[in-house]
Amino acid sequence: MTEGQPQRGFRTAVAPFGEPLRFESVTTNLDVPERALAIGAHPDDIEIGCGATLAKWAAAGCHIHHLVLTDGSKGTWDPSRDTASLIATRQEEQREAARRLGGGEVGFLDRPDGELRNTIREQWEVCRWIRQIRPDVVLGHDPWRRYRLHPDHRNAGYIVTDAVVAARDPMFFPDQGLQPHRPRELLLFEADVPNHVEDVEGFEEMKVRALLAHRSQWETTLGIPDGLDGPALELELDAFARRTRDKLADHGAFAGVTLGESFHRLET
């Protein structure tokens, strides 16, 4: 397959909610960007949505930047958990996850978990990040995914799409004193209608390792029971790695590759 070119003819795949989708064209494998900015609602969302893609690009020399919009303070099932210590833990987990993907700067907007809103202030902040970093590619949540329940994921997607528009236009936020910047591509993960796949075979283990850096989320998000050790824990970790690989295989099937991460690709 030619990198970055559509694969002509209809492809049928199964969407996240089970209905068949038909694609007139699916592109694969962007040229490796010089700089990429991945934006997630919570610590761990970036690794879930595009961790293997970031690992592949980092290995090829791309400068990766991570921006997390909330503080992750509600990421526990233990109501007695100290909020300040959870925030600190989740930030360090995010930094470690970034290191496991090949490095890169990590930033936090620190909005309260569960209370993220798409306001002018949030758009201003993310626009500033885009103008400062000047990424070739921005990655974020698909805000148009149907039946999305979590408001932070929904609002994070709208913040990113609105900020990309603002960043390219000099009439938006001139008080920043920064030159406008138009990213070449916007890749939306958790896509309702995927039209692009990055072939990530060989980088699946890095994605798994980055996800496992989020130790506080093993039970609540990754489905790994707490309190295990020894062989029982190893079995659970192996099962998690298989689940992750199976999902990559499902995403790859959109474009006929063995393992992939799928996105909705927009030119900005």
N, C-alpha and C positions, 0 to 999 in steps of 0.2 A: 504494500500500500504506500502511496505517496504521502509524505508527511504534510499535514496541514490541508490536504485536499479532500473534498467530499467523495465518499464512496457512493456512486450512483446506483439508483434502483431502490425499491422499497425494502426496508428491513422491518421485521416484526419482532418485538420483544415484549416482555412483561413489565409493566410499570410497577412502582412500589405498592400500589393498591390492587394489582392483579388484572387490570383490564389490558387488552392488547393495544399497543401503540404502533403506528406505522410511520417510518421516517423516510422522507424523500432523499435525504442525504445526511450522512454522518461524517464529520471530520475526525481526524486522529492526529495526535502528536504535534502540538505547536512547536515552532522553532524555540529552542531554549532561551528564555528571556534573560536579559542582563540583570534585571531586578524584578522581584515579585513581591506583592503585598497580599497576605492572606488575612482575612478579617472574620472573626468568629464571635458569636454571642457570649459564649462561656469558655473557660478553660476546658479543653478537650475537643471542642467542636471542630477546630481546624484539623486536628489529627484524624478525626472521624471522617470529615468531608474530603480532605485532599492531602493527607499525610504522605502517601506514597508518591504522589506527583511532586510534592515539595522535595522529598528525598531524592528523586530522580534528577530534578533540576539542580539541586544543591551539588550533587555529585558531578554535574556537568559545568559547574562554575557559577551558577546563578546566585546572586545575593538575595537571601530570603528574609523577609520581615514579617512578623506576626503581630497582630493587633487584636486584643480581647476587649470586648466592650463592657462586660459586667464583671463584678467582683467574685462571682461564684459562691456567694455567701449562703445560698439556700441548697447547696449541693450535698445534702446529708439527710438521712432518715432518722437521725438522732436529735430530738428537740433540745437536749441538754448540751449539745456541742457548742463550745465557745466560738462565737462568730468571728472575732478578730483572728483567732488562731487558724480557723478554717480558711479565711481569705489568704493569710500568709502562706499556708500550706499549698493552696491551689495555685498561687502565683509561682511558687518554687517548682511545683510539678509542671507547670506550663513551660518554665525556662528549661527544665530538664528534658521535657518532650522535644522542645526545639533543638536542643543539643543532639538528641538522638536522631533527629532528621537531618543533621548536617550543619547545625548552627543557625545563626541569624538573630537579629535584634528582636526583642519581645517588648511590647508596650501594652499598657492597660488604661482604659478610660475609667474603670472603677465605678460604673453605674450600679446601683443596687440590683442584685439578681432578682429577676421576676418583675422588675419595674422599668425596663428599658423602653424608651419612647422615641419615636422618630420626630424630633423637634429640630428647629433651626440650630440650636446649640450643638446637638449631636452631629448634624450635618456639617457644621463649621469645623468641629474637631476632626472628623474623618477626612474632610476636604483638606485640612492643613497637613495631615499625615500624607495624603496622596501628593500634594504639591511639594512637600519636603523630600519625600523618598523618590518621587518621580518613577514609579514602577512601570514596566512595560505591560505587565499583567496584574490585574486585581482579581482575587478570588473571594467569594462570600456566599452566604446563604441565598437560596432561591426564594424570594418573598411570595412568589405566585404559586407555590406548591399547594395543591388543594387539601383542604381539611387539616391544615397545619394547626396543631393545638397550642403549642408553646408560644406565647406572645413575644418572648425575647428573640426567637428565631425569625419570626415574621418581621418584627421591627428592625432587627439587625439587617435583614435583606433590603428593606426599603431605605434604611440609612445609607447603606453602601451604594445602591443604585443612584440615590439622590445626590450623594457626595461626589460620585464619579462625574455626574453632569455638572455639578457646581465647580469641580476642580478644573475643568477644561475651559471655563468661560470667565474672562477677566472681570465681568460685571458682578460676579458672585464674590462676596467676602473680600473686597479690596483692602479692608483693614488688616488683613493678614500680612500684607507687604510681600507676598510671594508670587512668583510667576505662575500663570496657569499651566496645567499639565493635562494632557489627554492620554490615558493609557491606551495601548494598542488593542487590548482584549480584556473582556470581563468574563470570567468563568464562574457560573453559579452552581455550587454543589447542592446535594439533596434535590436535584432538579426534577421538576414535575414532568417536563418533556426534554429528556437529554438529546443533544444533537452533536456532542463531541465526547471523545474518549481519549484519555492518556493511557498508553500502554505502560504498565508499571511492573511487569514481570521482572523479578530480581530485586524488587524493593519492598516486597510484602513483609519481610521480616523487620525491616526498619519501621514500617507503619505499626506493626504489632508492638515492637519495643517502645515506640513513642506513646502509644495508647496505654501501655502498662506503667508508664511513668506517672500516670494519674492514679496513684494508689488509693487516694481517698474516694475514688469513683468506681472501684472494682465491683462492688456489689450493686450500687444504685444504677450505674450506667452500663458497665461491661458484662454484667451477669456472672461475676466470679464471687462465690460465697466468701464471706469473711470468716476468720477463725480457723482456716485450714493451714496445714503445713505438710511437709514430707510428700509421700506419693500421692495423697489425696489432692494436694495443691497442684502438683505437677500435672495430674490428669485434667484439672480444671483449666490450667494454663494452656495445655495442648488443645483442649476443646475450644477455648477462645480463639487460639490461632487458626484452627480449622474454620470456625465461623467467619473470621475476618477474611480468610482466603476464599471461602465460598462466596462471600459478598463481592469480592473483587472479580471473581469469575463471572458472576451475574452481570456486573457492570461491563466487563470486557465483552460479553456476548453481544452488546449493542453494536460493536464494530468488528466482531469476529476475531478478537484477540484473546489470549489465554487469561490474562489478568488485567483489569483496567479500573480506572476511576472515571465515572461519567459526569458530565456537566451540561448545562445549557450555556452555549457560547454566544456572546454578543460582541459585535464590534462597536466601539464607542465613538 
